[in-house]
Amino acid sequence: MSLKRDPFLKFYTADWLGEPRLKMCCRSARSLWIDLLCIMQEADPCGFLLVEGIQPTTAQISRLVGDTERDVKRWLAELIAAGVPSVVGGDMPEDVGVLVPAGLPAGTSHVRRRYGLATD
């Protein structure tokens, strides 16, 4: 199954402002998340944290977003602990798991709302 990338990000402000998992995170972690959403929108397949097919390291993410690696590690940990991103190979609902393209490396973050299958 190929996931078609739209030329724009469908961004629903009420979802962003009302997402309880995201609201538990500090403002800096939420800022990182919106940058990651933009990167995932441009990825192939769309919705997964990949840059030209490569799962970026924390150091690479820090360079992409312009923050220190130490801060990015802390904010990513906060987002993951709050359950904001889903992770390939992690504990995810079956209806989301079937949409993950074969061959993606375990640990690749992705956004559930990209598929209209929000699990919160």
PELINMO-V733749 format. One record per residue. SS is DSSP state (H for helix, E for strand, - for the rest). PSI is psi as a letter, one per 20 degrees, with the letter a starting at -180 (999 if undefined). OMEGA is omega in radians with two decimals (none if undefined). Layout:
ss = <SS & SS>
psi = <PSI & PSI>
omega = <OMEGA & OMEGA>
This chain:
ss = <- & - & - & - & - & - & - & - & - & - & - & - & H & H & H & H & H & H & - & H & H & H & H & - & - & - & H & H & H & H & H & H & H & H & H & H & H & H & H & H & H & H & - & - & - & - & - & E & - & - & E & - & - & E & - & - & - & H & H & H & H & H & H & H & H & - & - & - & H & H & H & H & H & H & H & H & H & H & H & H & H & - & - & - & - & E & E & - & - & - & - & - & - & H & H & H & H & - & - & - & - & - & - & - & - & - & - & - & E & E & - & H & H & H & H & - & - & - & - & ->
psi = <p & p & o & p & p & q & j & r & p & o & o & o & h & h & g & g & h & i & o & h & g & h & h & i & q & r & h & h & h & h & g & g & g & h & g & h & g & g & g & h & h & i & r & o & q & q & i & q & n & q & o & l & i & p & o & q & r & h & g & h & g & h & h & h & i & k & r & q & h & g & g & g & g & g & h & g & g & g & g & g & h & i & k & g & q & q & p & p & i & a & n & q & q & h & h & g & h & i & i & o & q & q & i & p & q & q & i & p & q & r & p & h & i & h & i & k & l & p & j & 999>
omega = <3.12 & 3.11 & -3.09 & 3.11 & 3.03 & 3.12 & -3.14 & 3.11 & 3.08 & -3.03 & 3.13 & -3.05 & 3.14 & 3.09 & -3.12 & -3.08 & -3.06 & -3.10 & -3.05 & 3.13 & -3.14 & -3.13 & 3.10 & -3.10 & 3.12 & -3.12 & 3.14 & 3.10 & 3.10 & 3.08 & 3.08 & -3.10 & 3.14 & 3.05 & 3.13 & 3.07 & 3.12 & 3.09 & -3.14 & 3.09 & -3.11 & -3.06 & 3.02 & 0.14 & -3.11 & 3.07 & -3.12 & -3.11 & 3.12 & 3.06 & -3.06 & 3.07 & -3.09 & 3.05 & -3.06 & 3.04 & 3.08 & 3.12 & 3.13 & 3.09 & -3.13 & 3.09 & 3.13 & -3.06 & 3.07 & 3.08 & 3.14 & 3.12 & 3.13 & 3.13 & -3.13 & 3.09 & -3.12 & -3.11 & 3.08 & 3.12 & 3.12 & 3.11 & -3.12 & 3.13 & 3.14 & 3.13 & -3.13 & 3.09 & 2.89 & -3.08 & 3.11 & -3.12 & 3.12 & 3.14 & -3.14 & 3.10 & -3.09 & -3.11 & 3.06 & -3.13 & -3.12 & 3.14 & -3.14 & 3.14 & 3.12 & 3.04 & 3.11 & -3.11 & 3.05 & -3.14 & 3.11 & 3.12 & 3.02 & -3.08 & -3.10 & -3.04 & 3.10 & -3.07 & -3.06 & -3.12 & -3.13 & -3.06 & -3.13 & none>
